[in-house]
Amino acid sequence: MDDPAARGRAGYAVVDLETTGINPEWNERIVEVGVVHVAPDGQVEGQWETLVNPNRDLGPQRVHGITGREVREAPTFERIAGPLSDLLAGRVLVAHNLRFDAGFLTIEYRRLGVEVPVGVEYGLCTMRLARSYLPGAGRSLADCCAVFDIDNPQEHRALTDAAATARLLSCYLDLDPAARHWYDSLDRAAGLSWPHLPRTSAEWLPREAARGRQRHFLGRLVEHMPGDEEPEDRAEYLAMLDRVLLDREISAHEADELVALAEDLGIGRELAHRLHAHYVDQLARAAWSDGVITENERHDLRTVGSLLGMSIDEVDGIIAEQPPDDPAEDATAVPSFSLAEGDKVVFTGATERPREQWERAARGAGLVPHPAMTKNVKLLVAADPDSLSGKARKARQYGIPIVGEGTFGRLLGSVT
C-alpha cells in the first residue's frame, strides 16, 4: 500500500504473547513479548522481544518451551511496561487473535493502575481478516501463513509468531491496498491517548540471552577463601549436594543455594572441588557394596561428576579405587534421601501427567498428597524444578527438595 493518504502515519505494531494460560482474569500472566513494527506500506521496520518474569509457575511449558531457569532473571511486566507502551503508542495494534493478546495487555497494565487503548475496537486481527481475504483457509496462524508460503520455524515463540503475523499482514495489504479499514485504523491509532508510564533501565532479555547467562556454579565460587581449609561442618555442604542432586539435575535456584552456602562456610573453588570428589567417592563406595559396578551405576556416577564440574577421567579414577572389604567408617559419609509411608508430598505446575494421576500414585505408595507447602512436607514435585510458584519459593525457604515428575516416579518405587 503506497498511498499519499497513508504517509505520515506511524504504521502497525504487530504483537504476539506467550502466557501461562488462556485467561488473564484467572491470574494467568505474560511470559514473553514479541513486537514487530510494520510501515503503512507493509515493510518491516524493526522488531523486539523479551522474556517476562511472571512471578508464578509457567503453565503449559510443553507449549511455549520457556523454563524457570530462563525467566528468573527476566524483567517483570512492570519493568517493561513503559518501553512496551512506547513501541505500541500511535500505531495500530495487530495480532492473530487480537482478543487474546489485547486481553492480556489490558489486564497487565490494569495491574499497574493504568488503562491503555489496546482493545479489539482499536486494532486489527489477522485471524478475523482471514474471513475476507482467505475464505476456507482455516483460522490458525499456521493455516493462514501456509496460503502465502510464510515460514514460521519456531511456533509458540513470541517474536517468530509476531514476525509471521507481520508478513501475513503485509500480504493482506498487497491483496487489498485501497481498503478503507487500513486508513481508518491508522487514523484512529494516531489519535489515541496513552498514559505516561515511568521508563526503567530494565534490560529486555530474549531467550538466547537468557540461556547465554547460564554459568556453572563452581565457576562462580572464588578461587581461594581465607584459609580455605576443610570446615568441620563440611557435612552441611555434602547434605546440600545430596538434596540438590536428588533428581540428577542442578536447577538455577539450587546452584544459587550451593554458591551461597559455600560462601557462608568459607568454601572456595578448590575446596569445593575436593568435596565434590569426596561426594562422588561416597556414591562409588555405595555402588561397590555388592562387589560390582554396573553400567547404569557407572553412568550415574559420571552424570553426578559432570554436574559437579568433574571430568569423566576423574570419576573413572574414583570408581577404579575399589574400597577395602571393611572400610573405616567415614564421619562425613553422604546422607541419602528417601521417602517413607506417611510422608507428605506437594505438587506444583502443569505436569505432563495429570496431577490427579500423580496423587493417586502417591497414595498407592503410602504417601500423603498435601495441598499446601508447610515445614513438615517431605518433597515438592514440580513441572519445572526452577518453578517460580509460591509453593516452590516456600520449599526453598524451608530447605525441602524439589524434583521433577520423572524423578518422583522413580522415588515411588523405593518408598519404605
N, C-alpha and C positions, 0 to 999 in steps of 0.2 A: 504494500500500500504506500504509494508515493504521491501524496496529495497536499497541495498548499494548505488545506484546511487543517491537516494534522500536524503541520510544522509548529514548533514552539511548545508542543506538549511533551511532558516527560516520558510518557510511554507506559509500559506494563512492568509489574513486579510479579513474576511467577514464583509461587511458593509451594513447597512440599514439606510436610512434617512427619517425623516418626514419633510415635507416642506409646505410652504404657498400656493403653486400652482404647476403647472406641467412644467413651462418653466422658467429656470433661466435667460434667456435673457430678460424677462419681469419684472425684479426686484423681482421675487419670491425668497424667502430665505429659508435656512435650519432652522428648529426649534427644531430638535432632531437628535442626532447621536448615533448609536449603533455599536460597533465593537466587533467581536469575532475572536480570534486567533485560527487557526487550524493547527496542525502539518502536515508534509508531509504524515504521515500515517493515517490522518483523526481524530486524537484525539484532543479534545478541550483543549486549553492551558490557556485561560483567556478571560475575557470579560469586557467591559467598556461602559458606557453610560452617556450622559448628555443632558439636555435641552439647547437650544441656543436662546439667545435673538435676534430676527431679526430686532428690531427697526422699526417695521411696524405692520400692523394688521396680524392676524394669518391665514387668509384664511379660508378654509373649516374645521372649528373646529369640526363639526359633524363627520368628518372622523378620524382625529388624536386624538381628545379629549383633546388637550392641551389648557389651558386657559392663558389669560394675567396675571392673578394672579400668575401663576406658573413660567412663563418665565421672569417676570420683574426683578428678581434678578439673573437670569441665566447669564453665561458669553456670550459675543458676540463671533461670529466665530473668529474674530481677536485674541481673548484671548485664544482660544483653538487650533488655527492653528498649533502652534509648537508642543504641546503634541500629537495632532492627527497625524501629519506627522511622529512622532516617532513610532506610532503604525502601520503606513502603509508602511514606508520605508523598502525596502528589501524583502517585502512579495508580494505575488500575490494578487491583489485586486479582490475580488469576491463579486458579488451581484446578486440578482434576478431582472433582467432587468438592467444590468450594465450600459447601455447607459444613463438611467435616473440618477442614483447616480453619475456616473463619470462626467456627465454634470454639476451637481450642485457643486461638489467638484472643478472642473476646474474653474468655474466662481467665486466661493467664494475665492479661492486662488488668482485668477487673480485680484480681487478687492484689494488684498493686494500687488499687484505688482510682483507676482511670478508665474512661470509656474511649475506645478507638473505633474509627469508622471502617470496620472490616467485614460488615455483614454481607450476606449474599446479594442484597439490594444494591450494593456499591460496586461489586466486581463482576468478573466473568468466569464461568465454569466450562472448561473444555469438555467435560462429560455431557453436560446439557446441550452444548453447541453441537455435539456429535449427532443429535437427533435431526438437526437440519442439514449438516454437511456430510455425515456418514451414516445415512439410514441403513439399518440392518447390520452394522459393523460390530455391534456389541458395545458394552458400556465401560469395560475396564480400560485402563491406560494402555495395557499391552495390546488389546484388540484394536484400539484406535491408532496406536503407533504402527501396527502391522500394515495398515492400509497404505501408509506412506513409506514403508521400509525404514522407519525410525528405529535405530538400535538403542536399547537400554540394557547395557551389560551387567548392571548391578541393581536389580529391582529392590525396592524397600531400603534404599539409601536415599536420604532426603535430597541431596544435590543431584544425583543422577536421575531421579524421578522428576525433579523440577526442570532439569535440562531437557529431558524427553518431552515434558509438557510444554516447554518453551518452543521446541521445534514443532510440536503439534499446533500450537497457536500460530506460528509463522505459516504453516501450511493452510490453515483456515483463512488467514489474511490474504494469502495468494489466491485462494479459491474465490473469495468474495471481497475484493478490496474496497468496493464502494458501499458496503453495507452501512446503514445508518448507526447500528449499535456500536461500531468501533468509535465513531466520532462522539456519540453521546456519552459513552463510558469515559473517554479521555477528558471531555469537558467536565463531567461530574467529579472525577478524581481530582482535577486541578482546583476545584472549588471546595473540597472537603477540609475541615479544620482538624488538625491533630494536636493533642495536648502536649505541653512541654514536659519532657522527661529528662532527668539528670543523666549526663553522659559519664560512663565509668571507664576505668582503664582496663577493664576485663579483656583478656585475650581470647578471641574466638579459637576454638580447638576442634579442627577436623579429625576424623578417625585416624588417619595416618600419623598425625602429630601426636595424638594420644598414645598410640602404640609405640612411637619412637621414644617416648619419655620413659618407658618401662626399662628398669635397670636392675640387675641382680643385687639383692640386698647386701651381699657380702662386700660388694664394691662401694657401698655407702658407709661402711664402717671405717673409722680412722685406722691408719696402718698400725700405729702403736698407741697404746694408752699408757699413762704414767705407771711405771712398774710392770704393767702388762703380765702379771703373774696369775696363775690359775686361782680364782677365788674359791674360798671354802664353800660357798653356796653355788658352785657351778651346776649343781643338780637342778637348780631353778631354770637355768638356760636349757639343760637337757630335757627337762619336763616340758618346756615350751616347744622344743623341737618335736617331741612326741605328739603334742596336741596339734601343731600345725601340719605335720606330715601324716596325719591320720588318713587323709584321702589321697596321699601321694601327690599333692599339689601344694604350692605356697601361693596363696592369694596375695593381692597387693596389700590388703589390710594386715594380713599375717606377716608379710615382710616388714611392714612398718612396726608391728609389735616386736619382732625379733630385733630390729635395729634399736628401738627404744630400750628394750631390756638389756641388750648388750652394752649400750652406753651407760645405763644405770649401774650395771655390775662392773663397769670398767673393763669390758672385754673388747680388745682391738681386733683388727682383721686377722693377724697371725694366730692369736689365741683362739679366735672363733674357728679358724680352720682346724686347729688341733682338736677342739671339742667336737667338730663335725666328724673328724676321723674316728674319735672315740665313740661317737654315736653309731656310726656305721659298723665299727668293730663289735659293739654290743649286739647289734642286729645279726651280724655274721655268727657270733657265738651261739645265739639262739637258733639260727638256721643249722648250725653244725651239731645241735644237740642229739639228733638221730643218726649222726655219723656220716651224713651225705648232704651236699648242696645240690638241690635240683636246679634245672634250667630256669624254672619260674622264680625260685629264690634268688638265683644269680641276677636275673633281670630286675627283680625288685630292689636288690641292693644297689645295682648300678643306677636305677631310677632315683633312689634316695640320694646317692652320692652326687649325681648330676644336679639335683635340686639344691644341694648344699655347696655347689661350686667345686666339686672334686672331679678329677679325670677318671676315665674307665680304668686306666693303669693303676691309679691309687686304690680304687675299690677292689680291683682284682688282686692287688698285692695284699690287702687286708684279708680277703677271702682265702688266699693261699696259706695264710698263717693259721692252720687248723689248731684250735685250742687244745691244751692237755686234757687227759681224761677227767681230772679232778681239779679244775681251775680254781684259784683262790677267789673267795667271794669278793666282788667288787662293790664298794660302798656307793659308787656312782653309776650303778647299772641303770639302764634306761627304763623308766616306768612304762607300763603298757596300758593302753586304753581298752576297756571292754564294756559291754552293755550287759545288764542283768535284769531278770524279770522284775517288773515293778518300776523300772526307770522311766522317767518322763521324757518324751521327745516332742519337739515343736517343729512345725513346718512353715516355710515362708516362700512366697513367689509362685510363679506359674510353672510348676514342674511338668515335665513331658508326660509322665504317668500321672493320671488324675490323683489329686490329693486324697480323695476318698479311698482309692485303692491302696495307697501307701498306709493310710491309717488302719485299714483292715489288716494289712500285712503286719503292721506293728503290733496290733492287738493279738494277732495269731501267734506272735513270737513271745508274748507275755509283757510287752511294753505298754506304756500308757500315753497315747497321744494327748497333748495338752494344748489348750488354745492360747495361752499367754506365756511370755518369757519371764520366768522367775529364777531366783538363785538356785532352787533345787531341781531345775531341769538339767538332764544329763547331756543332751545333744540337740543342736538345731540342724534340721535338714533344709537346705536352700536350693532353689533352682539355680542360683549363681552364688558360689561362696563369697564373692565380693558384693553381695547384696547390700543395698543402701536402706533396706526396710528398717522400721523401728525395732522389730524383733532382732534383726542382725546387729543393730547398734547396741541393744541391751546385752546380747550374748557376748559381744566383745568386751563390754564393760564388766561382765561377770566372769570372764575367762572360760566361757563354755565353748567347746569345739563346734565349728560349723563345717558341714560336709555336704557334698552334692548327693543327688539321689542314687547315683551308681554306687558310691561308697556305702551309703546306708543299706542298699540291697545286699552288699557283701556282709555287712555287720549283722544283719538279721540272722544269718546262718550260724553266728557264734554267740548268741545270747545265752548266758549261763543261768 
